[in-house]
Amino acid sequence: MTTVLGAGFSALCLVAMSGCSVTAPEPPEDATTGCLVSAPAGFEDHSAGALTLDETELARSAGIFSATSSQRVSDSSATSAALKRMSAQHCSLTTVIGPGGATELGDHARQNSDDLFLGVASGHEDFPKNVLSIDFDLVPPAFIAGYIAATASETGKVSAVVSQGFPQAKKILRAFDGGVDLYNKESDADVERVKSYRDSSVSARTVADTEAAGRSFFDTADDADVDVMVPFGSAAAMGVVTAATDARMERRSAEPKPDGEADAILPKIVWYGAAGAFSKTIIATIEPNIRRGLRTMFPEWPQSKNPDELVEPSKAKPVDMGGFLVSKRHYEGTLDNGGVGIAAEDGFLSRVSDAGRSIADLRERIKSGDIDPEKS
């Protein structure tokens, strides 16, 4: 899908008594096009793709870009072709979202050294100098998600899943398990232990980044009585949350159980991405703060009047790169710098626990060094 927005030009003829004189129009400024490539879930992933597109449109409305262009590609192999199409449009800043096209982005940027590029949530560290990057440390949030998932579970069985190629995949799964273990350790002795399903219990926790693979994982875990899942990825994550939403609706509409039988337990999701109001299954959200990353890197990016979203000016003098002032070439969002947030959604968690307080407490214990999610 390609959307191009432009501006018109006008000329003014001033008429005086002595005759008509025509004032030549001001020469138009160079067009500045913000271009985006996203795969495989595109810009409807309720995660990094959707958040980055929103920010680019915000920058266009503020005048940083005069136009935007976005393309969804089916897989990473199609990224190179999309980047070539973007180059033909003379994009001022071309952004590739997710890890799937990171290698292609690096190769294309090396061949087009005069152009400026941005990789978002790629997990790639070997980009050429004309590629900026925004990434997020998801290990501490995954640890907190494990604890919250255990808190919310009604079956005593929870699981995380990551898509193939997702940054920090092994560390995320290990941290999630550590959060579950801490919940068990700190729970009362008479509380049943919660099991974090590892590879031996669910067919796999690393799946292809397709919606079908996400749905398949949900079905396998759901059959094993896992009722809280934490998916990390793009299309696979969308497959998990879509399957969970379908299962919730089906169970809600089922015939009431006879007296004495418990109602079916509904699936629950801790989501990685935008706030989870789009699905009733979402009980908490881990949100990558794309906006903070862009504001930190580009001092001219639209700022917020919200004091909680203000970014401290960089001590380094901004450098002109491709017509943009750049304060920082790489940004990593963390719990400490406000680049990643985790919050309970309204609904289930508020009824079963003081989840907001637990999240705040765990965040402070991680910041103080009392808990090390990487060694959990």
N, C-alpha and C positions, 0 to 999 in steps of 0.2 A: 504494500500500500504506500503510495507516495502522495504527500500533501505539500504543495508549494504555495506560500503566501507572499504577495508582493505589494509594492506601493506604487501609486500613480504619480504622474508629474503634471504640473500645470504651468502655463505662461500667462503673464498679465500684460495687457496693452494699456498704457497710460495715455490719455488723450488730453492735449493742452490746446489753448487757443491758436497757437502758432502751427499746429499740425499734430500728427500722430507719431509718437515714438514708441518703439517696442523694446522692452527690457528683456534681454536674453535670459532664459532660465538658468538657474544655478546648475552646474554640472552635477549629475547624481553621484552620491557616494557609492563606493564599491559595495556590491551586495555581500552580505555576510550570512551564509547558510549554515545552519546547524543540522548535521546529518547523523542518523542513528541506524545501526544494524543490530538486530536482536534475533537469537535463535535459542531453543526451538519453540518456546511457548509465545515468543513475540512480546508485544506490548500490552497484552491482556493477562499477564502472569500474576498480577497483584503482588509483584515483588520488584526486583531491581529494574526490570524493563519498564514497567508502568511508572515507577517513581522517577526514573531518568527522563522518560518522555515528558512527564508533567513539568519537571524542572526546565527542560529545554523550551517548552512552550511558554513558561514563565519568563525565561530570558528573552524570548522573541517579543513578548508583550512589553517588556521593559526596554526594547530597542537594541539589545546586544546582538540579536540576529534579526535580519530582515526577512528571513524565510527559514522554514524547517522542512526536512525531508526524512522519512523513515521507511525502512524496508525490513520485513521479516523474512528470514531465510529458513529453509527446511532443516538444514543441518550445517555443521562446520565447513563441509566441503564446498558449500555454496557461498561461504563468506567472501572468498577471494573475488568471485564474480560480482558480488554486491559492492565490494570496495572499489572495484574498477568502475562500476556505474556511478558510484559516489564521486570518484575523482573526476569523471567527465562533467559532473555538475559544479565543479570548482568549489567544493565544500570548504568552509573556513575552519570548521572543527568537525571531525568525523569520530563518532563514538561507537565502539563495539561493546555490547553488554554480555557478560557471562564468560565462562572459561572456554566454551565450545569453539569460538573463533579467535582465541588469543594467538595461536601460532600463525594463523593467516594474517592477523593484524600486524604482527611483528614483521613478517616478510614483506607485506605491502608497504609498510612505513619505511623500510629500508630502501625500497625502490622509489619512494616518493619523499625524499628527505626534506624538501621545501614545504611540505604540508604538515599540518598539526593534527594529532590523533589523541584519543582518550580511550583507555580500557577501563571498564567498570566491572568490579567483582570478577576479575579474570583469574586472580591468584598467580599471575605471571610475573616473574622477576627479571626477565632478560629482554626487556623491550629496548629498542633504540632510543636515542635522546629526544626524538620528536614525538614520542608517545608518553603522555601523562597517564597516571593510573590512580584509581580509587579502589581500595580493598577494605575488608572488614575482618577483625579478629572475632570469630564466632565461637571460640573454645569456651570462654567464660559464660556467654549466654547459653550455650548448649548444656553446660553443667547445671545452671539454674533451671533450664527447661526440664532436665531429668528429675530434679527435685520437685518441681511443680507438677510434672506429669504423675509422679508417684503420689503426690498429695491428692490429685484429682481422680485417680483410678478407683473404679468400683469393682473391678475384677481382680486387681492385684497384679496385672500384667500390662506392661507398657513397652514401647519400642520407638527408636529413631531410625530414619532411613535417609541415605544420601544418594544423589545421582552420580553416575560415573564422571570423573573429571572435576567434581566439585572441590574447591579449595579446602584444605585442612580436613578432608573427609575422615581419615583414621582418628585424628585428634578429636574431632567433633563427636564421633561415636564413643570413644573412650571417656570423654568428659561427661557425656550424657549418662553413661553407665555409672560414673563416679557420683553424679548428682543423685541418682536412685539409691546408690549405696549409702550416701550420707543421710538421706531420708530414713532409710531402714535403721541406721545406727542411732539416730536421734529420736526415733519414735519410741513410744512406750513399749514395754516388754510384751504387753498383751495385744499389741497391734500386729496383724499379719504382715509378714514381709512382702514387699513388692518385687516382682521379678522384671528385670530388664532383659528383653529377649535378644539374645545374641545370635550369631550365625547358625549355631547348632540347633536353635529352637525355631527360628523363622528361616525360610530357605536362603535368604541373603538380605543384608541391610545396605548393600550397594547395588543399585539397579541402573539399567539404561535410562537415559534422560528422555523418555517418551511417556506420553500419558498412559499408554497401555501397560507399561512396566509399573507405573505408579498404582494403577488400578489393581494389577495382579498382586503387588505387595500388600495392598490394603486387604484384599480378599484372603490372602494367606494368613496375615496377622489377625484379622477379624475371626477367622475360623479357629485360631488358637486362643481366642478370648482376650486378645489385646484390645483394650478400649481407649487408650490414649496414644496417639502417634505424633511424631515430630518429623515432618519431611523437609529436607533441604535440597533444593534444586530448582529447575524451571518447569519443563513439561511433566516430569515425574511427580513433582510436588503437586502440580495442578491435578494430576490423575488421582493422587491420594485424597486430596480434599474434595474432589468431585464425587469420588466413590463414597466417601464418608457422608457427604451431603445426601446422596441418593439413598444410602442405607438408613440415615436418620429419618428421611421422609417416609420410606417404606415402613419402618417400625412405628412411626407416629400414626400412620393410617391403618395399621393392622387392627384386627378385632381385639377388643379388651380381653385380658387374661381372666380365666375363671378365678373365683375367690380363692385366696390362699397361694396363688402363683404370682411370682414377681414379674413386673413388667420388663420388657426387653431393655437391656442397657444400651444407651445410645453412644455412638463413637464420638470421640473428642480429639481436637487437633490443637497443637501449639504451632502457630504459623510463623514462617520466616518471610517477612515482606511487609507490605502495607497493612495498616490496621484492618482487623479481621471482620469488619461489619458485613462483608459480602457473603459470609457463611455462618450459619447458626452453630456449626460444629466447633468453631474456633473459640477456645477458652483463654488463650494468651497469645501474645504476638512478640516476636523478636524482630525489631525494625531497623534495617540499615539506613542511617541518616545520610542519604545521597546529597541532600541540600547542604548540610554542614560541610561535606567534603568539597563540593563545588565552590562554596563561599570561601573556604580556606585556601583553595588553589587559585581562584580567580577573584581578586579584590573588587572587581567591578560587577560581580554577579549580584543579582537583586538580593538585598538584605531584608531581614524581617524586623518589625517593630517589637516583636516578642522578645523580652530581655533574656528568656531562657534559650533563645536560638541565636543570640549574638555571637559572632566569631571574633576572637581577639586578632587585631591586625598583626600580620607577620613582621618579625624584626628584620627579615631580609628584604632588601629592595626588590620590588617586582621586576621581572625581566620580560621584555617584549618577545613573544613567540607567536609567529604567524598572525600578528595584529592583535593579539590578546596579551594583557598584562598577567603574568603568572608568578605567584608568590611561592608556590610549592609544586614540585613535579610529581611527587607521590604523596598520597594521603592514606593513612590506615585508620579507620574508625574503630574505636574501642569503647568499652564501658567507661573507662576513665575520662576520655576526652569528649564524651557525648556523641560519638560517632555511631554507636549501637545502643539501642534501648530495648528493654523488655518490660512488658506490662501485662497485667491481667485484664481480660476483656470483661465487660459487664455480663452477668449471667451466672453460669454454673459455679465458677470458682468462688464468687462472692457468697454463695449459699453454703459451700462446704468447708471453707477455710478462710483465714485472713491472708490470702495469697499476696496481696499488695505488700503487706508488712514482711512476709517471708522473702519476697523478691528484693526489697530494699535491704533487709538484713544480710542476705547472701551477697548482694553487690558490695556492701561495705566490708564484709569478711574477706572477700576476694581482693578488694583494693588494699586492705591492710596487710595482706599476706598470710592471714590466718588460714585461708584455703588456697591451694594451688591447683586449679582445674587440670593443668597439664600433667600433674603427678597423682591425680586421683585414681 
